[in-house]
Amino acid sequence: MALSRAGDDFCFVHAADLHLDTPFKGISETAPHVGAALREASLEAFDSLVDLCLSRGAAFLVLAGDLYDGPERGLRAQLRLLDGLRRLSDAGIATFIVHGNHDPVEEGWSAVQTWPNLVHVFGHEAVEAVPVERDGHVLATIQGISYGRREVTENLALRFVRRAGEGLQVAVLHCNVAGAPDGHAPYSPCTLEDLRGVGLDYWALGHVHSRSVLSGSPGGSQSWVVYPGNLQARSPKPSELGEKGATVVEVRAGRVASLEAVPCDRVRFVPLDLDVSTLEAVIDVRSQLAEAAAEALEQAGGRSLVIRARLVGRSPAHEELRRDGVLGDLLASLRDDAGTSTPFVWWDRIEDVCLPSLDVEQLRHGDDFAAELMAVADELSDRGIGEDELAEILGKVPRELARLAAGLLEEPEASAVLVEQSVLAALDRLEVSS
């Protein structure tokens, strides 16, 4: 891979999947103030992205598709985007844009007739290459191609080639790489080998909402292949959970030296598992949920939270939680406490998957599968087990017990505590599957 001069040290910012002005219909109908905050969050996250580029003195910004949530492209979102890109252009920071499946070039309405001088929007008919120059020589060459229509099934990566000349070579593409997380729709499907085979330095990808570095290492010879994830989460789906933002790419002596994930989100979707094993009553469960939410809010750096909670473990509160209407009232009570202040905590859902407490002594004196499991556990706790005895013990118990207890029995020095925890975990699995 070509090297540029040692003085060509710079950074650029890679972002994708802005989905500006996402409506958040489900939450908006339940809590209008939360829906309004979420809709504003996508725009505020973009403002944070612009501020990030300015504060880092980025040489350029690449936006790898899905700037808007759909063909409707609200005027408010378009004006916010235009204003931010104008701020960057006025500061000498170029922006390179491709459109993806949510905002294809030939679908939807655009109110923007003229972009600022340093903004380049790649067309959809062919891959274009645009140089970024500083002090008379090329820092980088940016290649890209947009979607013309939503349904793009062609492997667009195969249209890219390494260009002759100096500087870092960056490709901007909205695509689905085989093996990438989240199971997104296979628009412009390709493989990691397709991307590496082109020989470019950095693939700035969009489409997958989880941040993922599929290829590349400092000082390595392979192309960097990076999904930065979306800028602002849109739902409690697994791919939307946790910190969201952009990737700052540091370039030293013509090579990618490091990546830094920088949060830009304003509202964060957070999963919360509460172990209710030691909690006696629903009131205790409520108190612990509120305490956990307060701690999460403190750690969120001024961001609001949307929480989806699960109650897990074996609890004396199990029977109360299963009474008609109790879980709904618990959710409503927590929402009432949240109020409308900012930053806020919004309780999206509480799922109860906890189990009733166990009477271990009663289980020991039974004549069923659980009693046999307890017998094996007691034997391990009392005297331990050596490797020579493992097959013999497994042969004495049902096949299902062997499968559930295998992880424990493979550890000859298992402590009594470990035995007890493993047995309870096995019993939990039995009850869930029954």
Steps between C-alpha positions, in 0.01 A plus 500: 500500500630841407638730766466877496748739653570486871344840545164371381369425849130572530171357615165451337159408640285211380127494577198325352130431544398838639129435433428868563151578630407139578138514625516227774132425451457236770646700787353828374149359533564386860698802621492806272773682696735202462416463132571869444834472679594196294411674177714797602778263608588398145550866408694578816722197438583645159585833666736307729660339195566841347647624828722190512640570153568862592660423836732235351595711200397218268622509143166365382178323602353196323130415533432144386130507419153521655527865596120509505255246634298471180405656166286767671815682624341764720594861432615546858753218466625626165554851630684370807727291281568793267581732789744253655680430175526873434672542839751233404560645155557848645765344727675334205371148577374303201205260517447195278152346484351182357131415514375162620184291491303740723585811299572393140577775250204442269238468773368773726508875492797727552465864604876559466588626154860607568741350752787692663827510303677220687211252492505221243199270453593189303268403216347156443608418145872443552767509769659843518837593650568840659839610640548685827799734471707692750793730422506395139500121540241229552416391854241245393283386211136432587297263283128441528173406336142561615188289466272610218209295628431328832534142377868472404603136470819555297833456676610862458833431671620332181484834318774654716868497399819627656601826333852599408655781702589602852288527811260280695236325291155495658182336369154607618227242451164399647499120492454174682819303558445127545553411863437853629282525815128573529363312199422811296332472160749391231524824307814512284620170651872429499765303686796614704723344234332718234593812696852397589568393143461854365806610698362823644615632836165560672144394424257745662182295512142564599181293543581290810402683819743326736854636502731239352860489379503206258858538384815700567760556769756777562806426291327210322481451126130416470237756411303651785131410472288693747135550589475794743144408596217748491531847648190481719313187611148455367346216706570244775612236244836336581679688221381832644610451860775690677732777388457637146715740303775542242853373440800733498775360278857618570740483206876506551755497215231397255367204701206457732656511845197470730122511526300666775128450558352831619140515630268752338162367616258700713262224608635155580312170499614292795422138597472434872500154658407509869573193709206481741625193688540686829191719468200408716222713350396708198576819694861384531512425129374848420758660728786305340382586148489869585844483656648320199348757264641789702846343484474444124387860450798627698735304276338617175676837487190720485312277255143386548427128527235265369512187714367153431531293818492127573444347842711186538585244767295310757314736728254498789331784308416268212138438602430871549652587165277246326177642642272660239589861432801519733766521229303764310452705816869470580587635155248784530632596844859523375386707201312736733815558702706570188305817422584720201832650609816471286702285502221250556457130565220338305401146595414334171420154635546271799518130426463252785694178442576429865411166659361403842736423787607139544459279804831313461431256783171400347672442166758273664229266631310469176512216250532698178772639276566797732569265792760310295664829408518598867652160585782548249555853629518381862756239403716762333470738794586234759804340347574650157552295187802381306527448128481121536160526666348742253380241247363276777289777655371615165399144425281485813278793414261581214645638178337839556680535834831420334443778249398758760772416750787443254657840557518439875614138486795588276646699791647250751562762770150654491415677825175455689393848395559424135308175536204679652496774236527250216219285637270800537585606143419150376169497689414839353556364152287198575212716622522740206496214247224301670 
